[in-house]
């Protein structure tokens, strides 16, 4: 074997795989440079190391395809086929504060569509300015998640839409019947429901289906999707380096799929215990000791725009969040300043384009003579 080939073989033999420990895992792709990514000169002294270049864009793309996929145009639902009539109705309901007890809170209050689907609060203010314990995550691209809410208690967007309206801390409607009284009292909604659901009309389920249909097209494609579709120039060198680092340190053990997450539960502090546990996570559902501190892995689409972070909104900046993940969720440990810079470059490439026309504020139907008045109590 020639001396350059011997050096390449030695380098490849010593490459190590760094991956996130525990949890639900996919087989990790091998790391390390291919022979074509190494430059070795015959003039290099025997004791000197070969010079390693970063993987090419094409090599990075092929590896990335094992973990990610471009965002589809919408999140389909077999149980709730999308129609324009449902979307039109759902858009109105999403923005209508009359679905809250005091007529002052809507879905859009906590999930602001012109602000990447968040309100920027640690926890959101609800009825009578009450606040819950959980951070309001972005609604953009949420239709690609395998469950909804941090603890996964809703199976899909439609089920999720039913919760906040009746939550006494959030929109505080007394019961489903109270919601239906409001909707039936507004002539414009009677007609809109008849168009969207000609056989069912106004029910609590059809209300949720309309909101879900609207939310299923809240999709924000960006530069990463162009790259995954084959545009090798969509990401710059620093973003490519960050993507490779993201895969090498094991972030893809949890963050995969079109939403770059939202496909599994994971324990907070999986490798190294988290600094504090204010919230015991999914244990509130299962009651099992082993199930404590598990949360749905968030999607990372638009993550650079959706601070604060975690289920309790306790982490203010993305840089801090990345370092905490590296230290507590992977065997890599904290990143160097240069590594953090590369990682941030890639995460910024996950920022997509807000569908301005789609989210435009609709004209809401006027009250009828029997529409209930706001109730601040």
N, C-alpha and C positions, 0 to 999 in steps of 0.2 A: 504494500500500500504506500502511495506517495506521501510525503510529509504533510502537504495541505489537507489531504483526505483524512490522514490520521488525526490531525487537529480537529477537523470537523466532527469526526466520530467521537472524540473525547468530549467536545463541547456538548454534543447532543446527549451523551450518556449521563452528563452531570446536571441536565435540566431537571428542575423539581416542579411539581404541580402544587400550587397554593389554592386551597378551596375552602369554602364555608363549611363548618362542621355541622353535622346533625340535620334534622328536619327532613322534609320530603325533597328528594334529590333526583336530578337527571344525571345520566352519565356525563361527567365533565369531559370536555374536549381536551386533547393533549396540548400542553403549552410548550414553549421553546421555539427557536427559530428553525426554519427549514434550511437545508443546505444552500438553497439559492439566495437566502437572506444573509448569509455570512460572507465576508470578504476577507480572504487570507492571502497575504503576499508571500512569495517564496523568499523575499528579502527579509521577512520578519525573523528576528532572532528566536531560537528555539524556546527561550524562557518567556517570551512575550505572549500576551493573549491576542487572539484574533479580534478584529474589529467587528462589532455587531451592529447592523443597521436595523431600523424598525421594520416589521413586516410590511409588505406592499399592501396597497389598498385592495387589490384583488384577493390576496391571501386573507386579509382581515374580513372581507366580505364573505368569503366562503365559510370562515369560522363563525361569523356572526349569524349566518343563516341557520346554524344548528340551534340557536337560542331564540331568535327574534323573527318577526314577520311584519311587513308593512301594515299600517292601519287600514282595515276595510272602510268603505264609505259609510257604513252604518253597522250597528250591532243587531243582527236579525233575531227574531223571537218566533218560534213555532207557535207558541200559545197566544201571541199578540202580533199578528201580521201588521206591518206599517202601511197606513194609507194617508193621503194628504188631509182627509177630513179629521183623522185622529190627531195628526200633527198640529193642525190649526187649532183644534180644541185644546190639546195639551199645552200649547204655547200660552194660551190665555190663562188656563188654570195655574200654570207654573208661576205666573206673575200676579195672580189675583190674591190680594190680602183678605178678601171676604171669606176665604177658607180658614181664617183664624178667628178666634173668639172676639178679639177687640178690633178686627179688621185692620191690623197694622203690620202683619207679618205674612210673607209668602215664601214659596220655595226660593225665589230669587233674593230674598233678604240675606240668607246665609250662603247661598251659592250664586254669586254675582257673575253673570255670564260674560260681562265685559271686563272682568278681572280674573280670567282663567278659572272661573267656577268656584271661587272662595271669597270669604269676607276679610281675610287677613287677621282674624281674631284668634286668640288662644282657644277660647270656646265662645260660641255664638250667643248673643242675647236673645231671649225668647219672650214669652208672655210675662208682662210686668217686669221686664228686664232680668228675669231669671236666667241663670246659666247652668248648663249641664256639665258633665265631666269629660265629654269627648269633643275633640276638634272636628269641625265640619270639613270633610275632604272635598276635593273638587269633583264636580259631576261630569266634567269632560272625560270622555273615553271610559266612563265607569261601566258602560254596557258590556265591555269586554272582560270584566271581572267575574270570577266564578261564583261569588256571593257578594252581598252588600252589607254595609255597616262594618265597623272595625271588628266586631265579634262575629260577623257572618250570620246574624239572626234573620236576615231576609235573603231569600233565594235569588231574587232578581230585582230589577228596577221597579217593576210594577208593585211588588210587595213592599219594597222600601218606601214608595211614595205614600203608602197608607199610614206609616208610623208617625212622622212628625206632626201631622194634622191633629191627631188625637193625644199627642204627648202633652201633659199638663205644663211641662216646663217650656215647650216649644210653641206650637200654635194653639194648643189648649182647647180645641173643640170638645164638647162634652161627650159626644158619641157620633156614630155614623149617621143616625137619624137627623141630628142637628145639621150635619153637612148637607144631607140630601134636601132638607128644608130650604137651606140657602140656595142651592142650585136650582131647585124647582121654582123658586120665587123670582128667578131672573129669566125673562122671556128669551133673551138671546142665547142663554145656555140650553134652554129646552130645545130650541131649533138646532143648535150645534151638536148636541148629543144625538138628536134624531138623525142627523146627517152622518155622524161618525159610527153610531151604533143603532141602526134602524130597527133591529129586533129587540134589543135590550133596553135602550133608552138610558135614563139617569139611574145609575146604581153606584155604590161605593167602588165596586170592582171596575166599572167602566171609567169612572173618574181616574182611577189609578192607571188603567190601561192607556188612557189618553196622555197622561203625564209621561208614562214610560215610553210611549211611541215618540213623543217629542225628544226626550232625552237620548234615545237610541241613535239619533243623528247628530249629537253633540260630539263631534270628532275633530281632532286638530292635527292633521298631518304636517310634517315639517321636514327639515333636512335629512334626518335619519331615515325617513321613509324613502326619500329619493335615493339614498345610498343603498338601502336594502333592495330597491327596485333595479339596481344595476348602474347607477350614476356614480362612478368611482371618484368624481371630483366634488361630490356633494359635501363631503367632510374635509376640512383642512388637515394638515399634518398633526397639529396638536390634538384635534378631536379624534383622529384615527389612533393616536397614541393612547388617548384616554379610553377609547373603546377597547383596545387591546388590554390595557390595565384592568378595566372593568371585568373582562372575561378571565384574565389570569389570576386575579386575587380571589375569585370565587363569588362575585356578586351575582353571577348567573345561576348559582344554586337556588336563588329565590326570585330574582328579577328576570323573567322571561316572557315570551309571548308578545303579541302586538302592543299591549299596554306597558310592556317592560315591568311586569309585576301583576298583582291581582289574581294570581293563579293558585295560591296556597296559603295556609297558615304557617307562621313561624314564631318561635319563642324569642321574645326580647331578652337578649343576654344569652344567646345560644351557646357561645364559646366561652365568654367571660361574663360573670354576673353584671347586670346593669347597675349603675350607681344607686338607684332607688326604685322602688316599686310602689307607686301611688295607686296603681290600678291593676287588679289581678287578671284582667283580660277575660278569655273565654271560660274561665272557671265559673263565671256567673251563669253559663248555660249548662255545662256538663257536671259541675260540682266536683270533678275529679282533681285530685292534687296534682297529678302529672300534666293536667291541661292548663294549669295556671300560666299566666304571662304570655299566652299565645294570642296573636292578633293576625288579621288578614294582612298579608304583605301588600303595601300600597303600590300602585302603578307609578312609574317615574316619569310618565309623560308630563311635560310642563313643570317638572319639579323645581326648576330654578325660579319659578314664578308663584309657587304655592306655599310659601312660608306662612306661619310656623309649622314645625314638623312633629311627627309622632301622634299617637292616639290622643294625647292630652295637650298637644300644642306646646310642649315644654322646651323644645329646641328652636331657637330663634333664627339661626342662619344655616344655609346649606353646607357651608364649609365645616361647621361644627357637627352637623348631622353625618356627613361623610366620614369624618374622623371617628365618631362614635361607632358607626357601623363597622369600619375597618377594625377597630379595637375589640368590639364586643361580639361581632357576628362572623368574623373570619379569622383564620389563623395567621393572616398577614400581619396584623397589628397596625398601628398608626402609620399613615403615609408620610413620606418626606414632603417638603414644600414643593419640590418639582413634581412629584407624583400627584399631589393634591391639585396642582395647577392643571395637569393633564386630565384628571378625573373631572374637574369642574368644566373644562372645555367640552368634554363629551356630554355631560349632563345638560349643558346649555344647548347642545345640538338636538335635544329632545323637546325643546320649546317649539310648539306648532303654531299654526295660524288660526286665530279665532274666526269662526264663520259669521262675520258681521251681519250680513243680510238675514241669515237664518235666525239670529237671536234678537233681531230688532223688536223693540217693545210693541206688542199688539194693542189695538184698540179693544178695550174690554166692554162687554155688554152692560147696559145700564140696569140699575136696580128696578125691580118691579114694585108695585104698591105694597106688597106684603113681605118684602125683603127684611129680615131681622136687622135691628140696629146693632152697632158695636156694643160689646159688653166687657168693660175693663175689669170686672170683678175677678 
